[in-house]
């Protein structure tokens, strides 16, 4: 697969380029934001450093996400929680802090590609289990393609979300999380299960990645109770009109 490597440090670029080539990838390395935007449409996946000379990396990330759906992993020395949260909210599929183990980065690349490849049939493409058409829990209706809860419609096949008849644009990963919950509206899903099915990495349970994406879903839909938190366990599709009662959800 063809990789776009956006890295202005020559030594790091050589190391990454060699590791990617050894795994059968072709690599185009660029060191400036303008070149990244010019070549991103060629890429099967993107590795992005945030410390670029001509444009802040987070701004470039937003621009890349606006024009390309290729898997994108941030690889950067920025390690503050604020930076990680901003990177994930801007659309990164994963965030790796330098220094890193090369084998771990390669594994994360494989995982992100697998989870975002619709041919894989994994959770990142379409939810694997249909929701219960009867919906006895009252979380939403299901017609085999669209899940409805309140004024929110989640089109699982079309990968679109509408709130009160208006399209809402989620990042790919935000939609994956919402679709996973919407396809099983009566179930409470543990953090570990969600992270395993969507990210392919249960060890991300110690990170804020899942919480960041849930917050993004709530903010972009304007429905703070659309994703229901079960404290100490995980998440469930909720009612967008009122908070759940009696279980400590928020």
Secondary structure, 3 states (H helix, E strand, C coil): CEEEEECCCHHHHHHHHHHHHHCCCEEEEECCHHHHHHHHHHCCEEEECCCCCCCCHHHHHHHHHHHCCCEEEEEECCCCHHHHHHHHHCCCCEEEECCCCHHHHHHHHHHHHHHHCHHHCCCCCCCCCCCCCCCCCCCCEECCCEEEECCEEEECCCCEEEECCEEECCCHHHHHHHHHHHCCCCCCEEHHHHHHHHHCCHHHHHCCHHHHHHHHHHHHHCCCCCEEEECCCEEEECCCCCCCCCCCCC
